[in-house]
């Protein structure tokens, strides 16, 4: 029988395969977590350009003006959304980092109180007093695991928040650009009277695709996920259209 590998302290060594598997699993969950940026960017990329180009199409009847306005809005919107996601995500991570630093400082300055807090959190989960005290005492002997547990349980955060979130910014920006193609593409091939309803139809198809993707990634009912996205998107587009018509009348135009 093959002897089990041990580390310098004589404990069983952690196999490299497990470390790699754990890293892959975390990356997979991180990619799935970008569904928020994907859905947010896609919906904005579909609905905002739809409102812009429909307004330009109805107001000017000029196909070139519609295409120029649509392309300008698509790229400007994508850059704005991507930059906004990057800056807001960085600001959020910096605030989290500061809170984590405060928690780690408290663990150093008032270790007894922090240990008492951990015991009580475990007791709230149904653990007995003796077990909560024993596990807390064991964790306190290992600074990194102890800090991970305290930051995760008390603050609901990860110990090392990512402060540069480029993939999230790219996801939302690219989703916006891809979404904006659907309401605009009809104007490249059809005259204005035919392009307007075609643009609306393609937008609803794209909304259904976004709903399908969301359902697949989140393992939800596909029909329910598609219906939810289409309903919210339709309500948003309809509300924008009604407001766009109502505001000029209220202002006397």
Secondary structure, DSSP 8 states (H G I E B T S, - for coil): -----B-TTSSB---HHHHHHHHHHHHHHHHHTTHHHHHHHHHHHHHHHHHHHHHHHHHH--HHHHHHHHHHHHHHHHHHHHHHHHHHHHHHHHHHHHHHHHHHHHHHH-HHHHHHHHHHHHHHTT--HHHHHHHHHHHHTSHHHHHHHHIIIII---SS--S--HHHHHHHHHHHHHHHHHHHHHHHHS-HHHHHHHHHHHHHHHHHHHHHHHHHHHT--HHHHHHHHHHHHHHHHHHHHHHHHHHHHHTT-
